[in-house]
Amino acid sequence: MKLEDVQTYLKGIGLYQGELDNEYGPLVKVAIEAMFLNQGVTGFAGWSKDRRIIAAEQLLTRIENIDIGRIDGLKGPQTDYAFEVFDGRKRGDASVETWRDGEENEPPLVAPKAAAQIWPLQRDCLKFYGPVGANQTKLQFPYPMKIAWDLKKTTRSTSCHEKVHDVAARIFDRVLDHYGPEKISALRLDLFGGCLNVRKMRGGSAWSMHSWGIAFDFDPERNQLKWGRDRAAFAKPDYAMWFKLWEEEGAVSLGRARNYDWMHTQFARL
């Protein structure tokens, strides 16, 4: 995704008459503001140039019917994925959106712990958890979490499914007991990438486990979706206890089970 893509769109609908030069000049600035107003984007008056460009690119993906989430000018995993889908469609590569379809038929690289049997298979989540986005409750974190895509903000809670609330709360308490605040910060275990998010799986057509509020993401920048153990921070030995604490409660790490999406743990079997 490039600013030139936004310029091309704006030129096509008559909001921009300048060159397709990938530059944020006065004409582009005015055209993007008009685009925001036409599409109902608010709060952009105080945004920096870079944030406005990202927001315009986000908005273009939404116009192209790509799931982007909030138009906020901040880059997180969903924005990165939406931009990848946009670029994939431009070059005619449909695999960007389908490479995970059928993964449920592949055995995990690491056998799940016995405790995992209390949680459903991914394909049975609707039966076990109910409709996506339903049956949510507030989970209080025992230590502050930084919002991974906006480090100026912190949170002490998130929404999660009521069936995983007590187990997740116990895990976070044990994480604090084992590591302590300083080590949690040093390992970036307090960079929260989200829980409840009703959307389709990135790279697949099925519902994401986040749609039920049964998956948790951490430090997405250093554990990107397609990164394997050769690049992902969480694949290092320092994080062995982190995964042990989750797996003792039956949670599944996609990083350990699939060698991608190391940021992600879920209360559903593969």
N, C-alpha and C positions, 0 to 999 in steps of 0.2 A: 504494500500500500504506500502510495506517494501522494504528496500534495497535488501533483499533476493530475492524479485521478479525480480529485475533487474539482480542480480547475476544468477538466473535461466535462464533468457532470454539470457544473454551473454554467458553462458555455452552452451546453446543450439545451438548458431550460431558459436561457436568455438573461441570466443574472450576472454574467461576466463576459466582457468583450476584449480582454487582454490576451497575452500570449500564454501558451502552455509551456511555461518555463520552470515550474516547480519552485517558484519564488513567492514569498508572502509580501507582496507589494500592496499599495493603497487600494487598488481595484479588487484584489483578492480579499482584503480585509472587509471591505464594504459588502462584497458578494457573500462571504461566509456569514456575516451578521444577518443579512437578509435570509439566508438559508436557515439559520437558527430560528429566526422569528417565524418563518413559514412553517417550520416543523415543530414549533412549540417548545423549543429549548429555552430554558430560563437560567438566570444566575450567571451568565457569561461575561457580564460587564467588567468584572474585576479579574478575569482570567488573563494570564500571560499569553504572548504570541504562540509559544509552543503548545500550551494547553488548548488554545482555540484550534490549532491545526489538528491535534489529536482528536478533539471533539468533532470537528468537521469530518474527519476520516471515519470516526465511529458512526456518525450520522449517515454517511454514505453507505456503510455496510448495512445499517438498518433499512435504508431505502431499498437495498438489494435483497431484502428478506433474509439477512444473516443475523442470527441471534447475537446481540451485542450487550444486552443489559442496559444499564444507565448511560446516558450521554453526559459524561462528566469531565472529559479531557484527561483522564488518568488511565495509565496503562497497567492493567493487571492481566492475569491469565486469559480471561474471556476476551479481552480486547486483542491480545496477541493472536489468539486462535481465530477470531473473526477476520483479522487482517490476513492471516494465512489462507483462510477460506476464500476471501476476495481475490487474492493473488492466484490461488489455485484455479478458480473459475475463469480468470482472465486467460490463463494458459491452457485451459481445457483439461485440467487434472482433477477428476472427480474423487480420486483416492484420498485427498485431504479430508473429505467429509465421511469416508466410509471405511478407513483402514482398521477400525476396531470392531466392525460388524463381524459377528461370528466368534468373537473371543471367548464367549462362554463355553464353546466346544473344545477349547484348548486347556489342557491341564496346567495348573500353576507350577512355576519353577520351584517353589518351596511349599511343601505340604502344610496345610493349615493346622494350627494347634487343636487339640481335642475340644477346647473351650469354644471354638468357632461353630460347633454343631448347634449351639443355641440360637444362631442367627440363620436367616433364610439364604438360599441361593439368590443370586441377582435376579433371575427370571421369576422368582416367587415373591418379590418385594411388595407387589401390589396386594397380594393375598395376605401377607404378614403385617405390613405397615399401613395398609389402606391407601386412599387416594394420595397422589403427590401433593405436597404442600399442606396436608391436613395433619391433625393430631400433634401439633407443635407445642413446645413449652420453653421456658427461658432457662438457659444453663448459665450459671454464674462461674466465672473463672476465678481461681484462687490467687492469680497474679495478673497484672495488666497485660493485655495483648496489643501490640501495634498492628494497625491495618497495613498489610503488606504493600499495597499499591499507593498508600498515602501515609507515610511514616509520621506525619505531624499529628495524626489522630490515633487514639487508643480506645480500647473497649474492655469492659469487664464482664461482658455477657454475649451470648448468641442464642439464636433459636435452633432447637434440635427436636427430633422426634421424641415423644414422651417415653417410648420403649427403650431408648438408648441413654436417656438423661442420667440415671443413677450410675450406670457403668462409666459413662464419659466423665462425670464429676469425680468418680473415684480415681480414674486414670490421671486427671489433671492434679488431683491432690498428691498422688504418688510421685508424679513428675516433679512437683515442687519439693516434696520431701527428699527425693533422691538427689536432684541437681542443685537446688537452691536458686535464688533469684539471679545471682551473678553468672552462674554457669548456664542457666536458661537463656540469658541475654547473649552470652558469648557464643552459644551454639545456634542462636537465632530461632529457638523454639517458641519464641514469643512473637514471631512474625506471622500473623494469622491471615490465611488466605480464604477463609469462609467456611460455612457449613450449609445452611439452607439456601438453595438457589434452584428454583424450578426451571429446568432447561434440559435439552437433550445432551447426551454425552458428547464431549469434544472428540471428534473423529469417529462418531458413530451415530446411529439413528434411534437407539433406545434411550429411555429416560436415564439421566445421570443419577447416581446414588445421592447426590446433593439435593435432588428434587424431593426426597423424603426427609431431608435433614439428618441423614445417617452417615455422612462422610465429612471429614475434616481435612483441610489443606493447610500446610505450613511452609513458609519460606519459598514461595513459588519461583522467585527470581533465580535461586540457586538449585532448583529442582524442577526444571521445566518439563513439560508434558512428554516430549520425545527423548529426553536425555536418559541414557542408561547409566550403569554403575561406574562407567569410566569418567562421567562428568558430574553426576548428581552428588551434592554435598551429603545428603542423608545416607548415601551408600558407604560412607566412611565408618571405620570402627567406633568412632566417638558416639555414634547414634545407636549402637547395639542395644543398650539398655532402654532407650526410647521405644524401640520397636518391641522389646520384650514386655514392657509395661502395657502396651496396646494389645499385643497378641495373647497375653495371659487372660484378657477379658474377651477374647474371641475375635478382635478386630483383624482385618486383613490389610496389609500394606501392598498397594499395587506395585511399588518399586521392588519389593522382595519377591512378589508373586509373578510379576510380568516384566520386570526390569525396564519399566518406564513409569512416568507420573509418580516419582518418589515423594512428592509433596503430600500424597493422598493416602489416607487410611479410611476404611469403611466397615460398617457393621453389616456386611453381607458377604456370603461366600461366592467364589468363582465357579 
